[in-house]
Amino acid sequence: MALICLIGGFTLAGELGWGSPVVLGGLVLAVALLASFALWEARSSQPGFPIRLFAVPAFASACVVGIAFNFANGVIATQLPTVLESVLGRSAFVVSIALTVMSVGMLFGTLAAGEAQKRLHLSARTIFTSGLLTIAFGIMLLGLVRTTTGSWYFAGCAFIVGFGIMWAQNSESAVIMSAAPKEMVGSVGAVKPAVGQLGMGLGLGVVVPIIVGVLRSSGATGREAIIAGFTEVMVYIAGFIALCAIGVYLLMTRQRGLQSFGSPPTED
């Protein structure tokens, strides 16, 4: 219910405005429900979910990473087709090719991450940070597009973002599952799809209201204005994901020795 209120509040902001009682009420209710859930589980003698895991730097970092890269995935999945087809007038075939190139980037990211961990023994901190920075770079490049930008450029940006998403995802799964107590593997394992759906939902629902808000504040109309609003928001999103990368890096300095996932991470 908290996640529904959170995503719903952000989504309705584009239609009703950020000052709407419905929007603000939904966001406040989301925070209240999440806080209540955390307090309930923390005080329960038999909790359905071990809230204490969020005090473990690696686990908390993995959750942040999961939200961030799924958010980026949602942004690309909605905004790339919208800009290419609806704004720039490119064909549906071109849009499908661009999204396919993103999938190819994901494939390369998965293979590269596996080889890097096996051969170079990269830590989860390095994988997380570099993956988010790669995503931020790809989205930042989308902040440079113009109405004359070629479709190949959008496809290249999608490839970079896709690569970064899967580069970070393998370690995210491993860290979350390695942190699970044996008796709570199921409930802890549910964290991954939960944070994933939260990030994806925000990516699908939040970006459009933000772009609409930027266009309304500027008072501009037409194709040039829409592209200008799109690029501005892409820069903001890239900055947000870069800040997530920095936060994860600093948070995981408390677990510098985490090189593999054979045993659950600890707070030491």
N, C-alpha and C positions, 0 to 999 in steps of 0.2 A: 504493500500500500504506500509506503514511503517513497519508493522508486517511481511509482505511478504518479504520485502527487508532484514529485520533483520534475520529472520529464514533462508532465502535463502543464505545470506552471510555466516552464520555459517555452514550451510550444505555443501556448495561448498568448504569450507576450507579444508575438508578432501581430496578432489580431486585435487584442484588447489593450495593449500598451503595458509597460513595466509597472506603472502605478495602479493598475487595476486591482481592486480588492480580491478578485478571483485569482489572479496571478500571485499576488503577495500572500494571500491566504493559503494557496497550494504549497508555496515554498516554505512558509512557516510551519504548516502541518507536516511537511516532509521531514524537516529538521526535528520537530517534536517526536514524530513516530520513530525515527532512527535513534534518537537519544533514549526514548523509552525502551526500545528493543535492547539497546546496549546495556542499560541499567538492569533490566530484567534478567538477561542472560548472565551478567556478571555476578548477580546475587544468587542465582539458582544453584542448588547443590548438584543438579543433573542438567546442565545446560544443553540445549540443542546445538549450540555453536560455541566454541571456546573463544570468547571475545579477547582473552588475554593474548591471543596470537597477534593481534594488531600492535602489540608492544614489541614484537620481534621485528627489527629493522628490515630483514630480508623479505618477510611476509608482507609487511605494510608496503614496501617498495614494489613488490610484485603486483599488488592490488592497484597501486597508482599507475604502474606501467600498463596493466590490462585495461584500465579505464582510458588512458591516454591513446594507446594505439587503436583501440576499437572506436574511439571518438574520431580519430583521423580517418579510419576506414569508412565510417558513416558520412563524414564530410565529403570524401572523394566520391562515394557511391551516389550521393544526391547532387552535388554541385557540378561535377564534371559533365554528366548528361544534360543538366539544365543549361549550363553555359554554352556547351558545344552545339546542342540541338536547338534549344528554344531561343537563345540570344544570338548566337553567331550563325545559325542556319545551316550547320553541318548535318550530314545525313545520319540516320540511325546506324548505318553500317560503320561510319567513322567512330561513333560513340562506342559501339560494341568492340571495335578494334582497340580503342584506348583502354577500355576496361579489361580486355583480354591481356593487354600489355602489363597492366597492373598485376594480374594473376601470374604472369610469367615472372615478374619481379618478386612475387611472394615465393614462387618455387625456388628461384635462385637464393632468396634470403634464407629459406629453410636449409638448403644444402650447404650454404656458406657458413651458417651458424653452427651446424653440426660438425663440420670440418674444423672450424676455428676452435671450438671447445675441445675437440679430440686432439688436435695437433698443437695448438698454442696454449691450451689450458686456461682460457680466459675466464675470469671471475664473472659471477652474475652481475656485479656492479658495472663492470666494463661492458658487458653485453647490453644491459638495460640502458645505460647512459648513451652508448653509441647508437643503439637502435632508435631511441627517441630523438636524438640529434639528427639522425638520417631522415626520419619522418619530418622533422621541423624544417630541414633543408629543402626537401621536396615540396612542401606546402609553401615555403617562402618563395620558391621559384614561381609558383602560381600567382604570387603577388606582383609579378612583373609582366603579366600578359596584357595584351591590347586587343582591340577588335581585329587587327591584322595578323595576330599570332597564328602560326600554322598548327594544324592538328597534331603534327609530330611532337611539338613542344609539350602539349598537354599529355600525350602518351608517355613522353620521357619523365615528366613529373610524377605521373601515376606509377611508373616502374620504380622510381626511387622510393616513393611512399610505401609501395607494396613490399619492396625489399626490406625496408626498415621495420615494417610491421612483423614480418615473419622472423626477422633476425632477433627481435625481442621476445617473440611469443614462446619459443621453445623453452627458454630459461624461466619464463613466467610460470608455465605449467609445472616445471620441475620443482621450483621453489615452493609453490603453494602446496603441492602434494607431499613434498618431503617434510613440511612443517606439521602435517596432520598426525595427531595421536592415533594409534591403531584402532581405538574404539570409535573414532570420529572421522574416519576416512571419507564417508559419504557426505556428511554435512560440510566438511572443509573443502571437499572436491567441488561442492556446489558453488563455492565462492567464485571460481573461475568463470562459469557462464553468467553468474550474477553481475560481476563487475564488467564482464564483456557486454552484456545486454544494456547495462547502465551507460557505458561509454558509447555504444552504438546508438542507443536511443537519443542520447544528447547530440551526437553527430547528425542524426537524421532530423531531429526536431528543433534544435537550438539555433543552427546557423542561419536558416531562412529568416526567422524573426529578427536576428541581429542585422542581416543585410537590409531587410525592409526598414528597420529603424535607422540605419545609416542613410539610406536613400531619402527617407522622410525628413531627417534632420538637415540634409543638404538641399532639399527641394528640387533636385535635378531629376530629369526624366530622359527617356531614350536609351538606345543601346549603349552609347558611350558611358552614360551615367551608371547603368547596371554593371558594366564591366569595372568601372571605377569603384563602386561599392563592393563588388566581389573581391577585387584585389586588396582593398583596405582590410576587409575581414580576414582574408587569407594571411595577411601579415600579422594580425592580432592572434590568430590561431597558431601560427608558427611560433610566435613569441611565448604563448601559453605552454606549448609542448616543450619548448626549450627550457622554460622554467621548471617544468616537471622533471626534465632530465637532470637539471642542476640539483633539484631537491632530492631526487633519488640517489644521486652520487653522494651528496652530503650525508643523507640518512644511512647509507650503507657503508660509510667509513667506519662504523662501529662493528662491521663484520668483514674486515679486509681479508680474513683467511678463508672465506667461503669460496672454494675452488670447484667443488663437486657437490653432488646432492645425494650422497650415500646415506647421510644421517640428517635428522631434522636440524634446522638452524637454531641457534640459541641467542640469547641476548648478550652473551659475553663477546 
